């Protein structure tokens, strides 16, 4: 069946479902009935099985998952949405896939490596609540933080748990022998008090791929990414595609260094674990946020910009939320008035009513929310 025919059939199926059942699909329409026999089944997800949990460090673990046969696979560097049931409620979070497509093709398994968030509701709970055989629901793979189809000379800059998408990429490169003629350099930063995740495996990849160089850099010892590090480890960076992943401040700093060294913006790719940090022009003006339904008001300023979700939670409100990175749209709320900056689209709103995402919206003028 060719692509055109397949798309036509899918379109017809969607039209029939909407007109006959008023649902997005026949699967969604029959979901309540199916859940009577398979309680954790979801029409919009792929029912998968947890094979095992592997501890990586004191605050990091890996879930080894067997997706069901309908899951279509992924590209190295992508992430997925993991959905589990906790206390009768569906909870979703986004995690990078830390294993490679080649590994999935060989074994039928994928791995997602998760850092435990100290005050998180989900990441500390998952390894306690799950066991081998537990049912998980996963989405299709998402994200554009991927290598070009034809591997080009590449520089990877990782900070802490930002190594996870790079592990997927480097495993793919090693298993497929892609770096025989193409230079690939990884600069992996972590504090000496932390554990360099996948260290032995990354060293093994380096042996398998002749043109792959892996540098483990202790920030407590030599500091963080700098002009000297860039020129010392990768002098030809201007001829390479550059990928950055890690904590927000680390990515902003790395981009600043690369810009100062005249790196080509079109060659720089990055992925934040969470909303992109916002740097607004500081001013003495205080910005007020009124949560209309809750009759609460908070004040903030531009010296340390905070998104509206953070401000709401600091005001002891509990808005619906999911991914916290502007992908799942669960935290959409109506802005009655005021101006916000969207850290994902890098655009400013107008002053009138509109639907906004709390997790990526930073107030820059007095805001009134229907919350």
C-alpha positions in Angstrom: 0.0 0.0 0.0 1.5 3.3 -1.0 1.6 6.4 1.2 -1.2 8.3 -0.6 -3.6 5.3 -0.3 -2.7 4.9 3.4 -3.3 8.6 4.1 -6.6 8.5 2.2 -7.8 5.5 4.3 -6.7 7.3 7.6 -8.6 10.4 6.6 -11.7 8.5 5.7 -11.5 6.6 9.0 -11.1 9.9 11.0 -14.2 11.4 9.1 -16.3 8.3 9.8 -15.4 8.2 13.5 -16.2 11.9 14.0 -19.5 11.7 12.2 -20.7 8.4 13.6 -19.3 8.5 17.2 -18.4 12.2 17.7 -15.0 10.9 18.8 -11.5 11.3 17.3 -11.4 7.6 16.5 -13.4 4.4 16.9 -10.7 3.3 19.5 -11.5 6.4 21.6 -15.2 5.7 21.4 -14.9 2.2 22.6 -12.2 3.0 25.2 -14.6 2.8 28.3 -15.7 -0.6 27.2 -12.2 -1.9 26.5 -11.0 -0.6 30.0 -13.6 -3.0 31.6 -11.4 -5.8 30.5 -8.0 -4.0 30.2 -8.1 -1.3 32.9 -4.9 0.6 31.8 -5.7 0.6 28.1 -5.6 4.0 26.4 -6.9 4.7 22.9 -4.4 7.4 22.3 -1.3 5.5 23.5 0.5 2.3 22.9 0.1 -0.3 25.6 3.6 -1.5 26.5 5.3 -3.7 29.1 8.0 -2.9 31.5 10.8 -5.6 31.3 13.0 -4.4 34.1 14.4 -1.4 35.9 18.2 -0.8 36.0 19.8 1.5 38.6 22.3 3.9 37.0 23.3 6.0 40.0 21.9 7.2 43.3 19.5 9.5 41.5 19.2 7.9 38.1 17.5 4.8 36.8 16.5 3.3 33.4 13.2 1.7 32.4 13.6 -1.1 29.9 10.3 -1.2 27.9 8.9 -3.5 25.3 6.5 -1.4 23.1 3.6 -3.2 21.5 3.8 -4.2 17.9 2.0 -1.2 16.6 4.6 1.3 17.9 6.4 2.6 14.8 9.9 3.3 16.2 12.0 6.5 16.5 15.1 8.4 15.5 18.1 8.7 17.8 17.7 11.7 20.1 13.9 11.8 20.2 11.7 11.6 23.3 8.3 10.1 24.2 5.4 10.7 26.6 5.1 8.1 29.3 1.6 7.7 30.8 0.9 5.8 34.0 -1.9 5.5 36.5 -1.3 6.9 40.0 -4.0 6.8 42.6 -6.8 6.6 40.0 -5.4 9.5 37.9 -3.5 9.4 34.6 -0.1 11.1 34.8 2.1 11.9 31.8 5.7 12.9 31.6 8.1 13.3 28.7 11.5 11.5 28.7 14.3 11.1 26.2 14.8 7.6 24.7 18.4 6.7 25.8 18.8 3.6 23.6 19.2 3.5 19.9 16.9 2.6 17.0 19.4 -0.2 16.1 19.0 -1.7 19.6 15.2 -1.5 19.2 15.4 -3.3 15.8 17.6 -6.0 17.3 15.8 -6.6 20.6 12.3 -5.1 20.3 13.2 -3.0 23.5 13.7 0.7 24.2 15.2 2.3 27.3 14.4 5.6 28.9 16.7 6.9 31.6 15.2 9.1 34.3 16.8 11.4 36.8 14.9 11.6 40.2 13.6 15.1 40.8 14.1 15.8 44.5 10.6 17.3 45.0 9.0 15.5 42.0 5.7 13.6 42.3 6.5 11.1 39.6 10.2 10.4 39.1 10.8 9.2 42.7 7.6 7.2 42.6 8.0 5.3 39.4 10.8 2.8 40.5 8.8 2.1 43.7 5.4 1.6 42.0 6.6 -0.3 38.9 7.9 -3.8 38.5 8.7 -6.3 35.7 5.5 -6.9 33.8 3.8 -3.6 34.7 1.8 -2.0 32.0 2.9 1.4 30.6 1.4 3.6 27.9 3.7 5.4 25.6 3.2 7.9 22.8 4.8 8.0 19.4 8.3 9.3 19.4 8.6 13.1 19.1 11.2 15.8 18.7 13.6 17.3 16.2 16.8 16.9 18.2 18.2 14.3 15.8 21.2 13.8 13.7 21.0 14.5 9.9 20.1 11.3 7.9 23.6 11.4 6.4 26.0 11.7 9.4 28.0 14.9 9.2 31.1 16.0 11.3 29.5 16.5 14.8 30.2 18.1 18.1 28.0 17.0 21.1 28.0 19.0 24.3 26.3 17.3 27.3 25.7 18.4 30.8 24.6 16.0 33.6 21.5 14.0 32.6 21.6 15.8 29.2 23.7 12.8 28.1 20.6 10.6 27.6 19.7 11.6 23.9 23.5 11.5 23.1 23.7 8.0 24.4 21.0 7.1 21.9 22.9 8.8 19.1 26.3 7.3 20.0 24.9 3.8 20.4 23.4 4.1 16.9 26.7 5.4 15.5 28.6 2.5 17.1 26.2 -0.3 16.2 25.9 1.0 12.6 29.5 1.8 12.2 28.6 5.4 11.1 31.7 7.2 12.4 34.3 5.3 10.3 35.0 8.3 8.1 33.1 11.0 10.0 34.5 12.7 13.1 32.2 12.9 16.1 33.3 14.5 19.4 31.4 14.3 22.7 32.2 16.8 25.5 30.4 15.4 28.6 30.3 17.7 31.7 29.5 16.6 35.2 30.6 17.5 38.8 33.0 15.1 40.5 30.3 14.5 43.2 28.1 13.1 40.4 28.4 9.9 38.4 29.3 10.1 34.7 26.3 8.2 33.4 27.0 5.3 30.9 30.8 5.9 31.2 31.9 2.4 30.4 29.4 2.1 27.6 30.5 5.4 26.1 34.1 4.3 26.3 33.2 1.1 24.5 31.4 3.1 21.8 34.7 5.0 21.3 36.5 1.7 20.7 33.9 0.6 18.2 33.9 3.9 16.2 37.4 5.0 15.1 36.5 8.7 14.6 34.5 9.0 17.8 36.2 11.0 20.7 34.6 11.1 24.1 35.8 13.6 26.7 34.6 13.3 30.4 35.1 16.8 31.9 34.9 17.3 35.7 33.4 20.8 36.2 34.6 20.9 39.8 38.2 20.4 38.5 38.4 22.5 35.3 35.2 24.5 35.2 32.4 24.5 32.7 32.4 24.8 28.9 34.6 27.7 27.8 36.5 29.1 24.8 39.6 27.2 25.9 37.7 23.9 26.1 36.1 24.4 22.7 39.3 25.2 21.0 41.2 22.5 22.9 38.8 19.6 22.2 37.3 20.5 18.8 39.3 23.1 16.8 37.3 22.5 13.7 33.9 23.2 15.4 32.9 25.7 12.7 32.8 22.9 10.2 30.6 20.7 12.4 27.0 20.3 13.4 26.8 21.2 17.1 24.3 19.6 19.5 23.8 20.8 23.1 21.6 19.2 25.8 21.5 19.7 29.6 20.3 22.1 32.2 18.9 25.4 30.9 21.7 27.7 32.2 24.3 25.4 30.7 22.7 25.5 27.2 22.4 29.3 27.4 26.1 29.6 28.4 27.3 27.2 25.7 25.3 29.1 23.0 26.9 32.3 24.2 30.4 30.9 24.0 29.7 29.5 20.5 28.3 32.8 19.3 31.4 34.6 20.6 33.5 32.1 18.6 31.4 32.9 15.4 29.9 29.4 15.2 27.2 29.2 12.5 23.7 29.5 14.1 22.2 27.2 11.5 24.5 24.4 12.7 23.6 24.7 16.4 20.9 22.4 17.8 19.8 22.2 21.4 17.2 20.7 23.6 16.0 21.9 27.0 14.9 19.5 29.8 12.0 21.8 30.8 10.9 25.3 29.6 13.6 27.4 28.0 15.0 29.9 30.5 13.9 33.4 29.8 16.2 36.4 29.9 14.1 39.6 29.8 15.4 43.1 30.0 15.6 43.9 33.7 13.5 46.8 34.9 12.3 48.3 38.2 8.7 47.8 37.2 6.8 45.2 39.3 4.5 42.9 37.3 1.3 41.8 39.1 -0.5 38.6 38.3 -4.2 38.2 39.4 -5.7 34.7 39.6 -9.2 35.8 39.2 -11.3 32.8 40.3 -9.0 32.1 43.2 -8.9 35.8 44.2 -5.2 35.7 44.7 -2.5 38.1 43.5 1.2 37.8 43.3 4.0 40.2 42.2 7.2 39.5 40.3 9.8 41.4 38.3 12.1 40.8 35.4 15.3 40.3 37.3 14.5 36.6 37.8 11.6 35.8 35.3 9.2 33.0 36.3 6.6 31.4 34.3 2.9 31.6 35.3 2.8 27.9 36.3 5.6 28.5 38.8 3.9 31.7 40.1 0.5 29.8 40.5 2.1 27.0 42.4 4.0 29.4 44.7 0.6 31.0 45.4 -0.6 27.5 46.6 -2.8 27.0 43.5 -2.9 23.6 41.7 -3.6 24.1 38.0 -3.7 21.1 35.8 -0.3 20.4 34.4 1.6 17.6 32.6 4.9 17.9 30.8 5.8 21.4 32.0 7.7 22.1 28.8 5.0 23.3 26.5 4.2 20.1 24.7 1.2 18.4 26.2 -1.0 21.6 26.5 -2.7 20.4 29.7 -1.9 23.7 31.5 -3.8 25.8 29.0 -5.6 28.7 30.7 -7.5 31.8 29.5 -5.6 35.1 29.9 -8.2 37.8 30.4 -5.7 40.6 29.9 -2.1 41.5 30.0 1.1 40.6 28.1 3.1 37.4 28.4 6.3 36.1 26.7 6.1 32.6 25.3 9.5 31.0 25.9 8.9 28.2 23.4 7.8 30.3 20.4 9.8 33.4 21.6 6.9 35.7 20.9 4.9 38.2 22.9 1.1 38.0 23.2 -1.2 40.9 22.7 -3.1 42.5 25.6 -6.5 40.9 25.1 -8.1 37.5 25.9 -6.5 34.4 24.6 -5.6 30.8 25.6 -2.1 30.5 26.9 0.1 27.7 28.3 1.1 28.5 31.9 4.4 26.5 31.8 5.9 28.6 29.0 4.3 32.0 29.6 6.2 34.6 31.5 4.3 37.8 32.5 5.9 41.0 31.2 3.0 43.3 32.1 0.1 43.0 34.6 -1.8 39.8 33.8 -5.2 38.6 34.8 -5.9 34.9 34.5 -9.1 32.9 34.7 -7.7 30.6 37.3 
